[in-house]
């Protein structure tokens, strides 16, 4: 049980701290260095938005596996 709480805590930290990270590839950074600040923030927000979905899918997968294993033990 402790293991699942640790994993869940770690995933929650990843999800909630991903918003504060600056996520840019080298090409995006090079293009946006010449642009204005609002455009750079928009690109960062878009990249962060796209990063959330893989974490959600993995979380849903682990939840389904957990429920399946829990149901199999009963």
Backbone as XML, in Angstrom:
<?xml version="1.0"?>
<chain id="A" units="angstrom">
  <residue number="1" name="UNK">
    <atom name="N" x="0.826" y="-1.195" z="0.000"/>
    <atom name="CA" x="0.000" y="0.000" z="0.000"/>
    <atom name="C" x="0.864" y="1.251" z="0.000"/>
  </residue>
  <residue number="2" name="UNK">
    <atom name="N" x="1.956" y="1.216" z="0.769"/>
    <atom name="CA" x="2.856" y="2.365" z="0.841"/>
    <atom name="C" x="3.471" y="2.661" z="-0.521"/>
  </residue>
  <residue number="3" name="UNK">
    <atom name="N" x="3.752" y="1.601" z="-1.278"/>
    <atom name="CA" x="4.368" y="1.761" z="-2.595"/>
    <atom name="C" x="3.434" y="2.532" z="-3.532"/>
  </residue>
  <residue number="4" name="UNK">
    <atom name="N" x="2.147" y="2.222" z="-3.496"/>
    <atom name="CA" x="1.193" y="2.896" z="-4.367"/>
    <atom name="C" x="1.017" y="4.359" z="-3.983"/>
  </residue>
  <residue number="5" name="UNK">
    <atom name="N" x="1.049" y="4.636" z="-2.690"/>
    <atom name="CA" x="0.947" y="6.027" z="-2.250"/>
    <atom name="C" x="2.168" y="6.822" z="-2.682"/>
  </residue>
  <residue number="6" name="UNK">
    <atom name="N" x="3.339" y="6.199" z="-2.650"/>
    <atom name="CA" x="4.563" y="6.867" z="-3.070"/>
    <atom name="C" x="4.520" y="7.166" z="-4.560"/>
  </residue>
  <residue number="7" name="UNK">
    <atom name="N" x="4.084" y="6.206" z="-5.334"/>
    <atom name="CA" x="3.999" y="6.401" z="-6.781"/>
    <atom name="C" x="2.963" y="7.464" z="-7.110"/>
  </residue>
  <residue number="8" name="UNK">
    <atom name="N" x="1.819" y="7.426" z="-6.445"/>
    <atom name="CA" x="0.778" y="8.421" z="-6.680"/>
    <atom name="C" x="1.266" y="9.817" z="-6.298"/>
  </residue>
  <residue number="9" name="UNK">
    <atom name="N" x="1.991" y="9.926" z="-5.199"/>
    <atom name="CA" x="2.533" y="11.220" z="-4.785"/>
    <atom name="C" x="3.517" y="11.746" z="-5.811"/>
  </residue>
  <residue number="10" name="UNK">
    <atom name="N" x="4.374" y="10.858" z="-6.301"/>
    <atom name="CA" x="5.361" y="11.256" z="-7.302"/>
    <atom name="C" x="4.678" y="11.741" z="-8.581"/>
  </residue>
  <residue number="11" name="UNK">
    <atom name="N" x="3.655" y="11.044" z="-9.022"/>
    <atom name="CA" x="2.947" y="11.459" z="-10.239"/>
    <atom name="C" x="2.234" y="12.796" z="-10.042"/>
  </residue>
  <residue number="12" name="UNK">
    <atom name="N" x="1.665" y="13.004" z="-8.868"/>
    <atom name="CA" x="1.016" y="14.287" z="-8.591"/>
    <atom name="C" x="2.027" y="15.430" z="-8.594"/>
  </residue>
  <residue number="13" name="UNK">
    <atom name="N" x="3.193" y="15.195" z="-8.039"/>
    <atom name="CA" x="4.240" y="16.222" z="-8.045"/>
    <atom name="C" x="4.647" y="16.533" z="-9.477"/>
  </residue>
  <residue number="14" name="UNK">
    <atom name="N" x="4.785" y="15.511" z="-10.313"/>
    <atom name="CA" x="5.149" y="15.740" z="-11.711"/>
    <atom name="C" x="4.101" y="16.576" z="-12.437"/>
  </residue>
  <residue number="15" name="UNK">
    <atom name="N" x="2.845" y="16.257" z="-12.199"/>
    <atom name="CA" x="1.770" y="16.975" z="-12.886"/>
    <atom name="C" x="1.708" y="18.430" z="-12.434"/>
  </residue>
  <residue number="16" name="UNK">
    <atom name="N" x="1.795" y="18.666" z="-11.127"/>
    <atom name="CA" x="1.632" y="20.029" z="-10.635"/>
    <atom name="C" x="2.866" y="20.892" z="-10.818"/>
  </residue>
  <residue number="17" name="UNK">
    <atom name="N" x="4.046" y="20.310" z="-10.931"/>
    <atom name="CA" x="5.238" y="21.118" z="-11.140"/>
    <atom name="C" x="5.555" y="21.297" z="-12.613"/>
  </residue>
  <residue number="18" name="UNK">
    <atom name="N" x="4.921" y="20.537" z="-13.486"/>
    <atom name="CA" x="5.210" y="20.678" z="-14.912"/>
    <atom name="C" x="4.742" y="22.037" z="-15.440"/>
  </residue>
  <residue number="19" name="UNK">
    <atom name="N" x="3.770" y="22.633" z="-14.784"/>
    <atom name="CA" x="3.289" y="23.945" z="-15.209"/>
    <atom name="C" x="4.339" y="25.032" z="-14.987"/>
  </residue>
  <residue number="20" name="UNK">
    <atom name="N" x="5.178" y="24.872" z="-13.989"/>
    <atom name="CA" x="6.161" y="25.900" z="-13.670"/>
    <atom name="C" x="7.472" y="25.723" z="-14.425"/>
  </residue>
  <residue number="21" name="UNK">
    <atom name="N" x="7.647" y="24.607" z="-15.091"/>
    <atom name="CA" x="8.889" y="24.399" z="-15.822"/>
    <atom name="C" x="8.828" y="25.091" z="-17.168"/>
  </residue>
  <residue number="22" name="UNK">
    <atom name="N" x="9.984" y="25.409" z="-17.692"/>
    <atom name="CA" x="10.058" y="26.028" z="-19.015"/>
    <atom name="C" x="10.408" y="24.922" z="-20.001"/>
  </residue>
  <residue number="23" name="UNK">
    <atom name="N" x="9.476" y="24.624" z="-20.877"/>
    <atom name="CA" x="9.637" y="23.509" z="-21.792"/>
    <atom name="C" x="9.790" y="24.029" z="-23.213"/>
  </residue>
  <residue number="24" name="UNK">
    <atom name="N" x="11.018" y="24.043" z="-23.676"/>
    <atom name="CA" x="11.267" y="24.464" z="-25.050"/>
    <atom name="C" x="12.339" y="23.585" z="-25.661"/>
  </residue>
  <residue number="25" name="UNK">
    <atom name="N" x="12.132" y="23.215" z="-26.907"/>
    <atom name="CA" x="13.189" y="22.535" z="-27.632"/>
    <atom name="C" x="14.149" y="23.599" z="-28.163"/>
  </residue>
  <residue number="26" name="UNK">
    <atom name="N" x="15.263" y="23.171" z="-28.709"/>
    <atom name="CA" x="16.273" y="24.117" z="-29.182"/>
    <atom name="C" x="15.742" y="24.979" z="-30.328"/>
  </residue>
  <residue number="27" name="UNK">
    <atom name="N" x="14.986" y="24.387" z="-31.230"/>
    <atom name="CA" x="14.469" y="25.144" z="-32.376"/>
    <atom name="C" x="13.426" y="26.166" z="-31.934"/>
  </residue>
  <residue number="28" name="UNK">
    <atom name="N" x="12.554" y="25.781" z="-31.035"/>
    <atom name="CA" x="11.538" y="26.722" z="-30.544"/>
    <atom name="C" x="12.208" y="27.893" z="-29.828"/>
  </residue>
  <residue number="29" name="UNK">
    <atom name="N" x="13.224" y="27.587" z="-29.057"/>
    <atom name="CA" x="13.924" y="28.641" z="-28.324"/>
    <atom name="C" x="14.599" y="29.607" z="-29.292"/>
  </residue>
  <residue number="30" name="UNK">
    <atom name="N" x="15.222" y="29.081" z="-30.334"/>
    <atom name="CA" x="15.905" y="29.936" z="-31.308"/>
    <atom name="C" x="14.917" y="30.842" z="-32.028"/>
  </residue>
  <residue number="31" name="UNK">
    <atom name="N" x="13.765" y="30.327" z="-32.373"/>
    <atom name="CA" x="12.762" y="31.125" z="-33.075"/>
    <atom name="C" x="12.175" y="32.183" z="-32.146"/>
  </residue>
  <residue number="32" name="UNK">
    <atom name="N" x="11.932" y="31.812" z="-30.903"/>
    <atom name="CA" x="11.257" y="32.715" z="-29.980"/>
    <atom name="C" x="12.167" y="33.755" z="-29.343"/>
  </residue>
  <residue number="33" name="UNK">
    <atom name="N" x="13.484" y="33.586" z="-29.459"/>
    <atom name="CA" x="14.384" y="34.587" z="-28.904"/>
    <atom name="C" x="14.225" y="35.930" z="-29.613"/>
  </residue>
  <residue number="34" name="UNK">
    <atom name="N" x="13.824" y="35.889" z="-30.866"/>
    <atom name="CA" x="13.623" y="37.128" z="-31.625"/>
    <atom name="C" x="12.196" y="37.654" z="-31.509"/>
  </residue>
  <residue number="35" name="UNK">
    <atom name="N" x="11.303" y="36.874" z="-30.901"/>
    <atom name="CA" x="9.906" y="37.278" z="-30.782"/>
    <atom name="C" x="9.637" y="38.015" z="-29.479"/>
  </residue>
  <residue number="36" name="UNK">
    <atom name="N" x="8.367" y="38.303" z="-29.266"/>
    <atom name="CA" x="7.994" y="39.008" z="-28.041"/>
    <atom name="C" x="7.717" y="38.014" z="-26.904"/>
  </residue>
  <residue number="37" name="UNK">
    <atom name="N" x="7.574" y="38.538" z="-25.710"/>
    <atom name="CA" x="7.436" y="37.713" z="-24.512"/>
    <atom name="C" x="6.109" y="36.946" z="-24.508"/>
  </residue>
  <residue number="38" name="UNK">
    <atom name="N" x="5.044" y="37.562" z="-24.947"/>
    <atom name="CA" x="3.745" y="36.884" z="-24.917"/>
    <atom name="C" x="3.716" y="35.685" z="-25.860"/>
  </residue>
  <residue number="39" name="UNK">
    <atom name="N" x="4.415" y="35.801" z="-26.986"/>
    <atom name="CA" x="4.472" y="34.671" z="-27.906"/>
    <atom name="C" x="5.261" y="33.516" z="-27.283"/>
  </residue>
  <residue number="40" name="UNK">
    <atom name="N" x="6.348" y="33.822" z="-26.593"/>
    <atom name="CA" x="7.143" y="32.787" z="-25.938"/>
    <atom name="C" x="6.354" y="32.113" z="-24.828"/>
  </residue>
  <residue number="41" name="UNK">
    <atom name="N" x="5.608" y="32.885" z="-24.064"/>
    <atom name="CA" x="4.782" y="32.295" z="-22.999"/>
    <atom name="C" x="3.700" y="31.405" z="-23.582"/>
  </residue>
  <residue number="42" name="UNK">
    <atom name="N" x="3.137" y="31.811" z="-24.708"/>
    <atom name="CA" x="2.121" y="30.994" z="-25.361"/>
    <atom name="C" x="2.672" y="29.663" z="-25.828"/>
  </residue>
  <residue number="43" name="UNK">
    <atom name="N" x="3.871" y="29.677" z="-26.388"/>
    <atom name="CA" x="4.494" y="28.428" z="-26.827"/>
    <atom name="C" x="4.808" y="27.546" z="-25.621"/>
  </residue>
  <residue number="44" name="UNK">
    <atom name="N" x="5.330" y="28.131" z="-24.553"/>
    <atom name="CA" x="5.612" y="27.354" z="-23.341"/>
    <atom name="C" x="4.349" y="26.738" z="-22.770"/>
  </residue>
  <residue number="45" name="UNK">
    <atom name="N" x="3.279" y="27.489" z="-22.726"/>
    <atom name="CA" x="2.016" y="26.958" z="-22.219"/>
    <atom name="C" x="1.496" y="25.836" z="-23.108"/>
  </residue>
  <residue number="46" name="UNK">
    <atom name="N" x="1.633" y="25.982" z="-24.400"/>
    <atom name="CA" x="1.195" y="24.942" z="-25.326"/>
    <atom name="C" x="1.981" y="23.657" z="-25.162"/>
  </residue>
  <residue number="47" name="UNK">
    <atom name="N" x="3.288" y="23.771" z="-25.001"/>
    <atom name="CA" x="4.124" y="22.589" z="-24.807"/>
    <atom name="C" x="3.776" y="21.917" z="-23.487"/>
  </residue>
  <residue number="48" name="UNK">
    <atom name="N" x="3.589" y="22.700" z="-22.453"/>
    <atom name="CA" x="3.221" y="22.137" z="-21.151"/>
    <atom name="C" x="1.860" y="21.452" z="-21.232"/>
  </residue>
  <residue number="49" name="UNK">
    <atom name="N" x="0.929" y="22.046" z="-21.930"/>
    <atom name="CA" x="-0.396" y="21.459" z="-22.120"/>
    <atom name="C" x="-0.283" y="20.100" z="-22.815"/>
  </residue>
  <residue number="50" name="UNK">
    <atom name="N" x="0.566" y="20.021" z="-23.824"/>
    <atom name="CA" x="0.737" y="18.759" z="-24.541"/>
    <atom name="C" x="1.464" y="17.712" z="-23.698"/>
  </residue>
  <residue number="51" name="UNK">
    <atom name="N" x="2.279" y="18.150" z="-22.746"/>
    <atom name="CA" x="3.006" y="17.210" z="-21.896"/>
    <atom name="C" x="2.106" y="16.548" z="-20.865"/>
  </residue>
  <residue number="52" name="UNK">
    <atom name="N" x="0.990" y="17.147" z="-20.538"/>
    <atom name="CA" x="0.115" y="16.609" z="-19.494"/>
    <atom name="C" x="-0.546" y="15.309" z="-19.935"/>
  </residue>
  <residue number="53" name="UNK">
    <atom name="N" x="-0.889" y="15.184" z="-21.200"/>
    <atom name="CA" x="-1.645" y="14.024" z="-21.661"/>
    <atom name="C" x="-0.897" y="12.700" z="-21.532"/>
  </residue>
  <residue number="54" name="UNK">
    <atom name="N" x="0.388" y="12.611" z="-21.846"/>
    <atom name="CA" x="1.067" y="11.324" z="-21.597"/>
    <atom name="C" x="1.049" y="10.923" z="-20.121"/>
  </residue>
  <residue number="55" name="UNK">
    <atom name="N" x="1.205" y="11.896" z="-19.206"/>
    <atom name="CA" x="1.151" y="11.581" z="-17.786"/>
    <atom name="C" x="-0.240" y="11.083" z="-17.394"/>
  </residue>
  <residue number="56" name="UNK">
    <atom name="N" x="-1.265" y="11.699" z="-17.935"/>
    <atom name="CA" x="-2.628" y="11.241" z="-17.640"/>
    <atom name="C" x="-2.867" y="9.830" z="-18.163"/>
  </residue>
  <residue number="57" name="UNK">
    <atom name="N" x="-2.411" y="9.545" z="-19.374"/>
    <atom name="CA" x="-2.607" y="8.217" z="-19.945"/>
    <atom name="C" x="-1.876" y="7.151" z="-19.145"/>
  </residue>
  <residue number="58" name="UNK">
    <atom name="N" x="-0.653" y="7.444" z="-18.727"/>
    <atom name="CA" x="0.102" y="6.484" z="-17.919"/>
    <atom name="C" x="-0.579" y="6.294" z="-16.569"/>
  </residue>
  <residue number="59" name="UNK">
    <atom name="N" x="-1.081" y="7.368" z="-15.984"/>
    <atom name="CA" x="-1.786" y="7.262" z="-14.715"/>
    <atom name="C" x="-3.038" y="6.419" z="-14.825"/>
  </residue>
  <residue number="60" name="UNK">
    <atom name="N" x="-3.785" y="6.609" z="-15.892"/>
    <atom name="CA" x="-4.998" y="5.816" z="-16.114"/>
    <atom name="C" x="-4.636" y="4.346" z="-16.329"/>
  </residue>
  <residue number="61" name="UNK">
    <atom name="N" x="-3.546" y="4.096" z="-17.041"/>
    <atom name="CA" x="-3.092" y="2.724" z="-17.261"/>
    <atom name="C" x="-2.734" y="2.051" z="-15.937"/>
  </residue>
  <residue number="62" name="UNK">
    <atom name="N" x="-1.970" y="2.744" z="-15.086"/>
    <atom name="CA" x="-1.606" y="2.177" z="-13.792"/>
    <atom name="C" x="-2.837" y="1.965" z="-12.912"/>
  </residue>
  <residue number="63" name="UNK">
    <atom name="N" x="-3.786" y="2.867" z="-12.971"/>
    <atom name="CA" x="-5.022" y="2.700" z="-12.205"/>
    <atom name="C" x="-5.796" y="1.472" z="-12.677"/>
  </residue>
  <residue number="64" name="UNK">
    <atom name="N" x="-5.877" y="1.269" z="-13.983"/>
    <atom name="CA" x="-6.573" y="0.098" z="-14.523"/>
    <atom name="C" x="-5.867" y="-1.191" z="-14.114"/>
  </residue>
  <residue number="65" name="UNK">
    <atom name="N" x="-4.534" y="-1.194" z="-14.155"/>
    <atom name="CA" x="-3.781" y="-2.380" z="-13.741"/>
    <atom name="C" x="-3.989" y="-2.645" z="-12.253"/>
  </residue>
  <residue number="66" name="UNK">
    <atom name="N" x="-3.959" y="-1.588" z="-11.457"/>
    <atom name="CA" x="-4.170" y="-1.730" z="-10.011"/>
    <atom name="C" x="-5.547" y="-2.311" z="-9.711"/>
  </residue>
  <residue number="67" name="UNK">
    <atom name="N" x="-6.573" y="-1.788" z="-10.369"/>
    <atom name="CA" x="-7.935" y="-2.300" z="-10.137"/>
    <atom name="C" x="-8.077" y="-3.743" z="-10.598"/>
  </residue>
  <residue number="68" name="UNK">
    <atom name="N" x="-7.429" y="-4.070" z="-11.717"/>
    <atom name="CA" x="-7.499" y="-5.432" z="-12.223"/>
    <atom name="C" x="-6.825" y="-6.393" z="-11.246"/>
  </residue>
  <residue number="69" name="UNK">
    <atom name="N" x="-5.657" y="-6.012" z="-10.729"/>
    <atom name="CA" x="-4.955" y="-6.875" z="-9.768"/>
    <atom name="C" x="-5.717" y="-6.983" z="-8.453"/>
  </residue>
  <residue number="70" name="UNK">
    <atom name="N" x="-6.337" y="-5.904" z="-8.040"/>
    <atom name="CA" x="-7.109" y="-5.924" z="-6.801"/>
    <atom name="C" x="-8.331" y="-6.828" z="-6.942"/>
  </residue>
  <residue number="71" name="UNK">
    <atom name="N" x="-8.968" y="-6.779" z="-8.098"/>
    <atom name="CA" x="-10.152" y="-7.610" z="-8.346"/>
    <atom name="C" x="-9.744" y="-9.088" z="-8.452"/>
  </residue>
  <residue number="72" name="UNK">
    <atom name="N" x="-8.566" y="-9.366" z="-8.993"/>
    <atom name="CA" x="-8.100" y="-10.738" z="-9.140"/>
    <atom name="C" x="-7.766" y="-11.376" z="-7.793"/>
  </residue>
  <residue number="73" name="UNK">
    <atom name="N" x="-7.366" y="-10.578" z="-6.789"/>
    <atom name="CA" x="-7.023" y="-11.109" z="-5.474"/>
    <atom name="C" x="-8.250" y="-11.505" z="-4.673"/>
  </residue>
  <residue number="74" name="UNK">
    <atom name="N" x="-9.389" y="-10.913" z="-4.970"/>
    <atom name="CA" x="-10.623" y="-11.196" z="-4.216"/>
    <atom name="C" x="-11.203" y="-12.525" z="-4.560"/>
  </residue>
</chain>
